[in-house]
């Protein structure tokens, strides 16, 4: 079961095997209940103790240090491009 829009946001991170036979659901209680009912009817079940969500996007925000480093890298890249353009 894929809940949410990870298959749209990160299509290259999901394998064909993961998507094959997948039931896509939006993260609403009604949608997940419909998926759960269908999967249970097909004999797919997991004990509550073993049920764990798998997050495609475990980290959705960058730290301040990561943002600063990205800005530095962008400045360096722009400077290098400017030098290359000036020497051409």
N, C-alpha and C positions, 0 to 999 in steps of 0.2 A: 504494500500500500504506500503510495506517495501522497503525502498531504501537503498542500500549499502549492507554491509556484516554483519550487526548486528545479523541476524539469524544464521550465521556461528560462529561468535565470541562469542556470548552469547546465546547459544541455551536453557539453563536452565532458563534464565530470561524472555523468551517469552512464554506466555501461549499457550496452544493448540487452545483456542478460537481466540487468536490473529493471529495465523498462518493459521487457517482454512479459506479457501477461499481467502487467501492473494495473492496478485500479487507482486512477487518479482522483483525489478528493480535495475539496477546499476545506480549510480548517474550521468547519462549523460542527457543532454537536450532531445535527441532523445528518450531515453528509457522512461523518465518521460512523454513526450508527448504521446507516445504510450499507456502508462498506463492511463493517464488522458483521452484520447480519448475513451478507452474501458470503463472506469468507468462512464464517462458521458453518453455513449450510454446505459448503464445499469440503468441510472436514478440517479446515485450517484452524488450529487453536494453539494458544500459548498460555501457560500458567501465568497468573498475575505476578508471581515471584520472578519469572523470567522475562516478562514484557519490559522492554526498554526502547525508548525512542532513539532513532538514529538521525542525527542532525547533519544535513548537508552543509549548512552554514553555521558551524559552531561559533564562529566569531564574525559578528556583523558590524563591528565598529573598530576603528583604528585608535591606538593610544596616541596621546599627544606627541610622544617621542617618535612614533611611526609616521605621523603626519609631518613632523619637522624634517625627518630624514627624507621623505618623499619630496618635500619642497626643495631641500638641498640638492637632491639628485636631479630635479627638473632644472634648477638654476645651472648646474654643471653641464647638463645636456644642452641647454640653450646657448651657453657660452661656447661650448665646443662647436656647435653648429654655426655660430656666428663667426668663429675663427676660420672654419672651413670655407664659409661663404666669402669671407674677406680675402682669403688666399687664392681663391679660384679666379 
